[in-house]
Amino acid sequence: MSIALKIQQLQASLSPRGVELVAVSKFHPVERLIEAYNAGQRIFGESRVSELLDKIPLMPDDVRWHFIGHLQTNKVRRLVGNVDLIESVDSERLLKMIDDESARKGVTSRVLMQIHVAEEETKFGFSPDELIKYFSERKFEDLKATHICGVMGMASNTDDIDRIRADFKAIALCRRQILDAAPDLRDFDTISMGMSDDHEIAIDEGSNLVRIGTEIFGRREY
Ligand SMILES: *Cc1c(COP(=O)(O)O)cnc(C)c1O
């Protein structure tokens, strides 16, 4: 199926349910992104800072870029101010660096807190307990130029549907518990979960932002 048709098909299935689509375009050339853009896609996800910064000037101005990869602290300076949403804040130290840099540049950064629930140790993110503690202690009130818009997470890399569903449930529950701990949090609405193989389960469990690469653009060549 063509990229354009795939985008139209996904949008037709997602928008009526209030789910936004991030087209994960990492490792794909800009020509493919343009195809998706021309089919109406506006949110693109990238996981490497240099690749993202290379692509920005080659795409129309109304593209909303999401950073979805592990962000190294030494790349924060280059990223801040260039994206609509940093989905993958995985430590308090990183959050503070994003906040300091945003204040310095006079911009407000929008971010999601990445939750780690998957069985793989290699994945990044806060444990649910750590994150609930962060909000119970109201540390977010120290942020000067960053708005936390919600949470992001990945399910275990497995064929076990029950495990995948349990992981997504745990992410959605963690967001609920954060809101219980800090009921006055505003615009903490985004639950980013679900990729090519598991987005239907993720939506079932409350996702309202899915990050889909392979299903749109085909396999990545690393
Ligand atoms: C690459 C990536 C995706 C997209 O995965 P696909 O299986 O290609 O849809 C989604 N989320 C994150 C964080 C990624 O790194």
PDBQT file of the ligand as one rigid body, heavy atoms in Angstrom, charges set to zero:
ROOT
HETATM    1  C1  LIG A 301      10.700   3.600  16.344  1.00  0.00    +0.000 C 
HETATM    2  C2  LIG A 301       9.718   3.934  17.386  1.00  0.00    +0.000 A 
HETATM    3  C3  LIG A 301       8.330   3.795  17.150  1.00  0.00    +0.000 A 
HETATM    4  C4  LIG A 301       7.745   3.254  15.882  1.00  0.00    +0.000 C 
HETATM    5  O1  LIG A 301       7.832   1.861  15.830  1.00  0.00    +0.000 OA
HETATM    6  P1  LIG A 301       7.163   1.015  14.646  1.00  0.00    +0.000 P 
HETATM    7  O2  LIG A 301       7.138  -0.367  15.184  1.00  0.00    +0.000 OA
HETATM    8  O3  LIG A 301       8.028   1.181  13.454  1.00  0.00    +0.000 OA
HETATM    9  O4  LIG A 301       5.792   1.559  14.432  1.00  0.00    +0.000 OA
HETATM   10  C5  LIG A 301       7.483   4.211  18.163  1.00  0.00    +0.000 A 
HETATM   11  N1  LIG A 301       7.938   4.697  19.338  1.00  0.00    +0.000 NA
HETATM   12  C6  LIG A 301       9.240   4.836  19.605  1.00  0.00    +0.000 A 
HETATM   13  C7  LIG A 301       9.671   5.378  20.920  1.00  0.00    +0.000 C 
HETATM   14  C8  LIG A 301      10.172   4.442  18.644  1.00  0.00    +0.000 A 
HETATM   15  O5  LIG A 301      11.481   4.570  18.928  1.00  0.00    +0.000 OA
ENDROOT
TORSDOF 0
